[in-house]
């Protein structure tokens, strides 16, 4: 494995995990749809942003324990497939990125020693 591919394998799940959190947080902006008062909208926003914030905490913990990110992201992808039912577009938009990031975290965990060894050389 080259240093470049090691860096990519090490950093891609972390960066993509943060991007998935940002993507999911966009849905919380729906709380400010104009039919609520500001305080009601702020409470609704807090409720809707909570999953993205919790997922961001998982990404932070996965910085050290990659297996945790893999298990949580893949588990959430499966849970969303069950919840979404037959909405294939929703499943692809939400579960797809979760599954990809989970697989990348597990791959990073699998090659943890080699990746960190190559990373420390450069």
Backbone as CSV, one residue per row, in Angstrom:
resi,resn,N_x,N_y,N_z,CA_x,CA_y,CA_z,C_x,C_y,C_z
1,UNK,0.843,-1.164,0.000,0.000,0.000,0.000,0.899,1.241,0.000
2,UNK,0.572,2.194,-0.850,1.364,3.418,-0.925,0.931,4.393,0.166
3,UNK,1.757,5.380,0.390,1.444,6.389,1.395,0.188,7.161,1.032
4,UNK,0.013,7.447,-0.246,-1.169,8.188,-0.697,-2.440,7.388,-0.464
5,UNK,-2.437,6.118,-0.821,-3.643,5.305,-0.594,-3.886,5.096,0.896
6,UNK,-2.813,5.019,1.680,-2.980,4.890,3.134,-3.624,6.137,3.712
7,UNK,-3.184,7.297,3.262,-3.798,8.549,3.727,-5.267,8.614,3.334
8,UNK,-5.560,8.226,2.116,-6.940,8.239,1.642,-7.804,7.289,2.460
9,UNK,-7.293,6.097,2.726,-8.049,5.119,3.496,-8.210,5.553,4.945
10,UNK,-7.243,6.279,5.471,-7.302,6.740,6.847,-8.257,7.922,7.011
11,UNK,-8.204,8.869,6.092,-8.951,10.107,6.245,-10.341,10.101,5.608
12,UNK,-10.572,9.287,4.598,-11.871,9.332,3.901,-13.058,9.012,4.807
13,UNK,-13.009,8.008,5.686,-14.198,7.791,6.519,-14.449,8.947,7.482
14,UNK,-13.407,9.574,7.967,-13.564,10.682,8.909,-14.181,11.903,8.223
15,UNK,-13.629,12.263,7.070,-14.138,13.427,6.342,-15.551,13.160,5.833
16,UNK,-15.771,11.991,5.251,-17.110,11.672,4.755,-18.122,11.553,5.890
17,UNK,-17.690,11.078,7.056,-18.577,11.030,8.215,-19.038,12.415,8.623
18,UNK,-18.122,13.367,8.614,-18.489,14.753,8.923,-19.432,15.301,7.852
19,UNK,-19.159,14.998,6.593,-20.036,15.468,5.512,-21.436,14.864,5.611
20,UNK,-21.538,13.594,6.012,-22.854,12.972,6.206,-23.594,13.682,7.335
21,UNK,-22.890,14.021,8.403,-23.514,14.766,9.508,-24.026,16.121,9.031
22,UNK,-23.237,16.808,8.221,-23.681,18.092,7.683,-24.892,17.930,6.773
23,UNK,-24.888,16.882,5.958,-26.024,16.604,5.076,-27.289,16.353,5.887
24,UNK,-27.179,15.528,6.919,-28.348,15.227,7.746,-28.824,16.459,8.514
25,UNK,-27.905,17.330,8.867,-28.299,18.528,9.605,-29.096,19.496,8.737
26,UNK,-28.944,19.404,7.425,-29.729,20.263,6.534,-31.232,20.033,6.699
27,UNK,-31.622,18.813,7.019,-33.041,18.502,7.191,-33.621,19.203,8.409
28,UNK,-32.786,19.565,9.368,-33.262,20.267,10.560,-33.695,21.689,10.235
29,UNK,-33.191,22.248,9.153,-33.565,23.608,8.785,-35.035,23.717,8.403
30,UNK,-35.667,22.606,8.151,-37.095,22.587,7.841,-37.927,23.105,9.017
31,UNK,-37.347,23.137,10.199,-38.061,23.630,11.375,-38.422,25.106,11.226
32,UNK,-37.646,25.838,10.443,-37.905,27.259,10.240,-38.720,27.469,8.965
33,UNK,-39.917,26.896,8.923,-40.722,26.972,7.710,-41.649,28.171,7.663
34,UNK,-41.684,28.995,8.699,-42.471,30.216,8.650,-43.806,30.139,9.352
35,UNK,-44.342,28.975,9.600,-45.650,28.872,10.252,-45.539,28.781,11.774
36,UNK,-44.322,28.771,12.299,-44.112,28.678,13.745,-43.506,29.974,14.266
37,UNK,-43.693,30.182,15.562,-42.982,31.296,16.183,-41.504,30.925,16.272
38,UNK,-40.669,31.926,16.543,-39.238,31.660,16.578,-38.885,30.674,17.680
39,UNK,-39.499,30.794,18.841,-39.177,29.876,19.941,-39.637,28.454,19.629
40,UNK,-40.790,28.302,18.998,-41.247,26.968,18.592,-40.321,26.382,17.530
41,UNK,-39.920,27.213,16.579,-39.028,26.760,15.520,-37.670,26.374,16.089
42,UNK,-37.206,27.123,17.072,-35.919,26.816,17.690,-35.968,25.484,18.436
43,UNK,-37.070,25.223,19.130,-37.237,23.924,19.804,-37.302,22.794,18.784
44,UNK,-38.036,22.992,17.716,-38.132,21.966,16.669,-36.765,21.745,16.014
45,UNK,-36.032,22.820,15.800,-34.692,22.700,15.222,-33.785,21.884,16.137
46,UNK,-33.837,22.150,17.431,-33.009,21.409,18.394,-33.335,19.922,18.366
47,UNK,-34.600,19.598,18.254,-35.007,18.188,18.197,-34.517,17.542,16.901
48,UNK,-34.629,18.257,15.796,-34.247,17.695,14.503,-32.739,17.644,14.286
49,UNK,-31.992,18.504,14.964,-30.532,18.514,14.782,-29.862,17.482,15.692
50,UNK,-30.558,17.015,16.711,-29.968,16.089,17.684,-29.363,14.833,17.045
51,UNK,-30.036,14.155,16.110,-29.407,12.969,15.505,-28.088,13.280,14.798
52,UNK,-28.019,14.404,14.107,-26.775,14.763,13.420,-25.669,15.065,14.423
53,UNK,-26.018,15.700,15.539,-25.021,16.001,16.565,-24.527,14.713,17.217
54,UNK,-25.445,13.785,17.495,-25.042,12.499,18.065,-24.156,11.719,17.088
55,UNK,-24.492,11.772,15.827,-23.674,11.100,14.821,-22.302,11.758,14.718
56,UNK,-22.240,13.051,14.892,-20.955,13.746,14.907,-20.112,13.293,16.102
57,UNK,-20.758,13.027,17.221,-20.041,12.490,18.382,-19.493,11.097,18.082
58,UNK,-20.241,10.312,17.310,-19.758,8.994,16.901,-18.539,9.133,15.997
59,UNK,-18.575,10.100,15.083,-17.415,10.342,14.221,-16.212,10.722,15.072
60,UNK,-16.414,11.555,16.074,-15.310,11.957,16.948,-14.739,10.754,17.697
61,UNK,-15.604,9.890,18.208,-15.131,8.690,18.902,-14.460,7.722,17.930
62,UNK,-14.926,7.722,16.700,-14.367,6.817,15.684,-12.995,7.253,15.220
63,UNK,-12.616,8.454,15.542,-11.277,8.922,15.209,-10.251,8.010,15.865
64,UNK,-10.599,7.520,17.040,-9.708,6.624,17.778,-10.099,5.163,17.596
65,UNK,-11.384,4.874,17.628,-11.884,3.494,17.533,-12.710,3.358,16.253
66,UNK,-12.033,3.024,15.167,-12.694,2.958,13.860,-13.816,1.930,13.820
67,UNK,-13.655,0.827,14.548,-14.684,-0.223,14.537,-16.013,0.330,15.041
68,UNK,-15.974,1.266,15.991,-17.198,1.857,16.524,-17.960,2.596,15.425
69,UNK,-17.243,3.386,14.642,-17.880,4.089,13.530,-18.464,3.135,12.515
70,UNK,-17.730,2.067,12.224,-18.233,1.085,11.273,-19.522,0.439,11.742
71,UNK,-19.544,0.021,12.977,-20.737,-0.652,13.523,-21.922,0.310,13.591
72,UNK,-21.694,1.524,14.102,-22.799,2.479,14.266,-23.337,2.937,12.915
73,UNK,-22.457,3.307,11.997,-22.928,3.791,10.697,-23.665,2.699,9.925
74,UNK,-23.144,1.480,9.924,-23.830,0.387,9.222,-25.139,0.051,9.929
75,UNK,-25.117,0.047,11.251,-26.353,-0.210,12.005,-27.426,0.822,11.713
76,UNK,-27.046,2.087,11.663,-28.016,3.139,11.342,-28.533,3.016,9.916
77,UNK,-27.672,2.585,9.003,-28.123,2.375,7.619,-29.189,1.296,7.566
78,UNK,-28.976,0.217,8.291,-29.951,-0.883,8.315,-31.249,-0.433,8.977
79,UNK,-31.134,0.280,10.088,-32.334,0.773,10.789,-33.131,1.692,9.878
80,UNK,-32.465,2.562,9.138,-33.191,3.469,8.261,-33.874,2.725,7.125
81,UNK,-33.257,1.660,6.619,-33.911,0.857,5.575,-35.216,0.278,6.107
82,UNK,-35.191,-0.203,7.341,-36.398,-0.775,7.942,-37.453,0.310,8.151
83,UNK,-37.027,1.477,8.606,-37.972,2.566,8.877,-38.554,3.136,7.588
84,UNK,-37.725,3.327,6.569,-38.160,3.984,5.331,-39.095,3.113,4.507
85,UNK,-39.070,1.817,4.716,-39.963,0.935,3.973,-39.611,0.847,2.510
86,UNK,-40.548,1.215,1.650,-40.355,1.023,0.211,-39.900,2.286,-0.509
87,UNK,-39.522,3.324,0.198,-39.065,4.567,-0.429,-37.612,4.440,-0.847
88,UNK,-37.375,3.890,-2.028,-36.024,3.621,-2.511,-35.191,4.895,-2.614
89,UNK,-35.795,6.008,-3.025,-35.034,7.251,-3.137,-34.540,7.722,-1.774
90,UNK,-35.368,7.606,-0.737,-34.954,7.990,0.615,-33.877,7.038,1.128
91,UNK,-34.063,5.751,0.854,-33.085,4.753,1.310,-31.719,5.036,0.696
92,UNK,-31.679,5.309,-0.596,-30.403,5.590,-1.257,-29.775,6.880,-0.747
93,UNK,-30.605,7.888,-0.500,-30.082,9.185,-0.069,-29.567,9.177,1.366
94,UNK,-30.194,8.415,2.242,-29.817,8.410,3.660,-28.966,7.184,3.997
95,UNK,-29.467,6.002,3.696,-28.740,4.785,4.068,-27.489,4.568,3.231
96,UNK,-27.505,4.994,1.997,-26.341,4.808,1.136,-25.082,5.447,1.704
97,UNK,-25.112,6.749,1.994,-23.916,7.364,2.582,-23.544,6.771,3.947
98,UNK,-24.541,6.449,4.759,-24.246,5.835,6.061,-23.517,4.505,5.875
99,UNK,-23.989,3.699,4.936,-23.375,2.404,4.678,-21.946,2.562,4.154
100,UNK,-21.750,3.487,3.230,-20.414,3.703,2.668,-19.428,4.138,3.747
101,UNK,-19.831,5.080,4.594,-18.942,5.550,5.658,-18.662,4.420,6.649
102,UNK,-19.675,3.624,6.955,-19.467,2.492,7.857,-18.465,1.487,7.306
103,UNK,-18.588,1.180,6.041,-17.648,0.244,5.403,-16.238,0.831,5.397
104,UNK,-16.138,2.129,5.127,-14.816,2.769,5.134,-14.191,2.758,6.528
105,UNK,-15.004,2.977,7.559,-14.467,2.910,8.926,-14.004,1.499,9.265
106,UNK,-14.758,0.487,8.852,-14.330,-0.889,9.119,-13.062,-1.239,8.349
107,UNK,-12.945,-0.748,7.131,-11.730,-0.976,6.352,-10.537,-0.280,7.003
108,UNK,-10.758,0.934,7.472,-9.693,1.658,8.163,-9.285,0.929,9.438
109,UNK,-10.260,0.367,10.133,-9.966,-0.398,11.350,-9.186,-1.666,11.019
110,UNK,-9.551,-2.323,9.941,-8.893,-3.569,9.527,-7.412,-3.348,9.235
111,UNK,-7.105,-2.218,8.616,-5.728,-1.913,8.245,-5.117,-0.846,9.156
112,UNK,-5.605,-0.737,10.369,-5.204,0.318,11.302,-3.685,0.411,11.482
113,UNK,-3.067,-0.690,11.829,-1.624,-0.669,12.093,-0.834,-0.254,10.861
114,UNK,-1.150,-0.831,9.730,-0.426,-0.513,8.501,-0.632,0.945,8.095
115,UNK,-1.858,1.435,8.237,-2.140,2.819,7.861,-1.377,3.802,8.734
116,UNK,-1.384,3.571,10.033,-0.684,4.477,10.934,0.842,4.383,10.792
117,UNK,1.323,3.197,10.472,2.753,3.045,10.228,3.168,3.831,8.987
118,UNK,2.398,3.701,7.914,2.705,4.442,6.684,2.518,5.935,6.885
119,UNK,1.518,6.321,7.661,1.251,7.733,7.921,2.398,8.357,8.693
120,UNK,2.977,7.622,9.624,4.054,8.186,10.450,5.370,8.296,9.683
121,UNK,5.535,7.545,8.615,6.757,7.622,7.802,6.870,8.941,7.056
122,UNK,5.737,9.469,6.635,5.791,10.680,5.793,5.732,11.941,6.605
